[in-house]
Amino acid sequence: MDADKLRRNICFHAARLLHSRQESNFTTARWRAARSITRSYLPGECLPTDMEIRLALQDLISSSPPVSPLSFDAEHSDASLKVAYHSLLEPLDRVRLNRREHPEGDLLYHSLQVFHLARDGRPWDEEFVTAALLHDVGHGIDPYDPLPATVRAIEDLVSERTLWLVENLPLQHRKADGTIGARARRRLDAHEDGDALRFLAECDLDGRVPGRPVDSLTDALQSLFEISGNDD
């Protein structure tokens, strides 16, 4: 088997392991997939990157029936969502943005800070807190165009309201600094979730404190699913 074909096979099997919840970590999924195909020595060019596995995982997720945390059978689907969320969020611990805007460090740490602030402010609002946790996942998929990547990654995993909050968060920041037009400003002001969007933007800005204590990703996901009372 040539190197390109072997790489593609390992990538696909690693994505399947993550999608089926047999693994929750890209590194272990990659090596388990590789060893399931061959026990021979594997040069680096035969091993897919995290990005390649992540894109394959998104293909699997997008080809699955659309799901919403508000509509599907909690007996098994919460577990599936936890794995999907974990797979999207975990790579953010290797993403760092401009240090002047994000002095706190990696983007996972930022996302966990925003999540805690959002949960403390609206502990009853599962959709809002979900938006806070997932708002930056596209940076781990396409760092050059992260918002569309975020939308594609989560649109079949979250409610329409959560998706609206995530999609419009950058626009809310532009509204706050006065760089959007009057029509867009009026649209945001008139929306029924305008107040929630403003608070999400505040959490996003406030979640940039170096050294702030946060829960682990696993504990944050556990806390998120406890909000709905459908925790596994």
N, C-alpha and C positions, 0 to 999 in steps of 0.2 A: 504494500500500500504506500503510495507516494506521500510526501510530507503534507501537502495541501489537503488531500483527502483525509489523512489521519487527523489533522488539526480540526477539520470540519466535523468529523465524527465525534471527537472528544468534546468539542464545543456543544454539539447537539445533546450528547448524553449528559454532560454537566448541567445544561439548562433543564433537561428532563428531571434530573435528581432534585434540583431546586424547586421546580414547579410541582413535583409530586410530594414535596416536604420530606424527602428522605435525607436531604442535606439543607443546611441554612447558611453555609459559608462558601464563598466562591473558591477559596483555596482547596478545601477538602473535597468539594464537588469536582473540581478539575482533576485532582489526583485520583479520586475514586473512579471517575469516568475513564481516565487514561489506563488505569490498571485493569479495568474491566475489558479493555480492548486488546492490550498487549502488556506482557511482563518484560519486554525488551527495554533497553536503554532508550530514552526519548530525548533528542536534542531540543533545545529551546524553541526552534522554529516549528516544532510539532505541537506545542502547547498553546492553546488559545489564551488571549488576555482576558482580564476581567470584563473589559468593555465588550469584547466579542461574545462572551457568555451572557452578559447582561442583555445585549441586543437579541440574542437567540431566545432568552427567557421572555423578553417582551413580545416576541413573535408568538410564543406559546400562550402567553397570557391573553394577547389580543385575539387569538383564534379560539379561545374558550368562550362559552356563553357569557354575555355581560352579567355582572353581579353588582349588587349594591349592599352596603352594610345594613341598610334598612329593610331589605326585601327578601333576603334569601334565608334558607334553613340554618339557624344558628348552630345546630348540632354538629355540623361539619364545616360550614363555610367560614366561621370566624377563624378557625385554624388555618384555612387556606389564605385568608386575608392577612393573617399575621406573617405568614411566610412571604407573601408578595410584598407587604410593606417592609419587612426586614431586608429582603433582597434589594429593594430600591434604596433603602436608607443606609445600609451598612457601608457601601462604597464611599459615602460622603465623608468618612473619617480620613480619607486621603485627599480630599479637595480643600484647598485653601484659596481664599479670595484676597482682594486688595487689603493689606494689613491696616491701612488707614480707616477703611470702612468696616473691616472685620478683625479687630485686634484680638478677639477671643480665641482664634485658632481655626481648627478645621470646621467644615460645614455641618458635620453630624453634631458636633458640640453646639453649634449655633441652633440647629433645628431642635435639639432637645431643650435648649433654653427657651426658645419660642413656644414649644409645646407646654412647658411648665407654666409660663406666664399666661398662656391662653387657658389652660385648665384651671389655674387659680382664679382667673377672672370670670370664666363661664363654665363652671364644672358640670353643668347639666347639658351642655351643648356638644354632643358627639360630633356633629358635622363640622362645627367650627374648630374644635380641637384637632380633628383629623386634618383639616386644611393647614393648621399651624404646623403639624408634624411633617406633612408631605410637601410643603410649598416649594422646596428647593431641590427635589429629587432629580430633576432634569440635569442639574450640574454634573451628576455622576454618569449621565448618558451622552449628552452632547454639550460640552462646556462652551461651545461657540454660539449655541442657540438654545439656551436651557429652558425657556418658558414653553415653547412648543413641545420640547422633549418631555417636560413635566406633564403637560396636558395629555399627550399620547400615552404616557406611562400609567396615568391614574384614571383616565376617563371611564374605563370599564370597571373600576374598582370602588368608585366613590359616588355619592349622590350628586345630583345636578347642583345643589346648593354649595356643597364642598368645592366642586369644580369651578363654580362661578367665583367663589372667594379667592381661589388660587389664581385663576386667570386674570382677575382684576386687581390683585395686590400691587403689581408694578404701576398700574394706572393710578391707584390711590396714592402711592408715593409721589408720582408726578403731580397729582392734584395738590398734595401738601406743599410741594416746592414751587407751585405756580407755573408748571411747564405744560399743562394741558389746556385745550380750548374750552370755551364756555359751555358748548353743547355737551362735551364729555363730562364736565364738572356737574352740570345739572342732572345728567343721567345717573351719576353715582349718588348724588344727594337725594334723588327721588326714589332710589331703589329701596325696597323693604329691608334689605340687609346692609344698607349704607352704614349704620352704626357699627355693625359687626365687622365690616370691612375696615372701618377706621381703627377699631380696636386691634384687629389683626396686624395692621400696619404699625401700630404702636408696639405691639409685642415683637414684631420683626426688628424694629429699631432698638428696642430695649434688650433684645436677646443677644447682646454682643459684649458681654462682660467677662474679661479673663478671670478664670478661677472660680466662677459661680458653680456651686454644687448642683449636679443634675443626676437623675436616675440613669441607670444603664439603658441601652436601647431595648433590651428584653423587658425590663421593668416598666419602661414607658409604654410599650405596646400592651402589656398586661393591664396597665392603668387605663389606657384608651378603651379597651374592650370591656372593662368593668363599668364604664360610664353608661353603656347601653344595657347593662345587666345580662348580657348574653355571653359572658366569658366562659371559655371551655374549662 
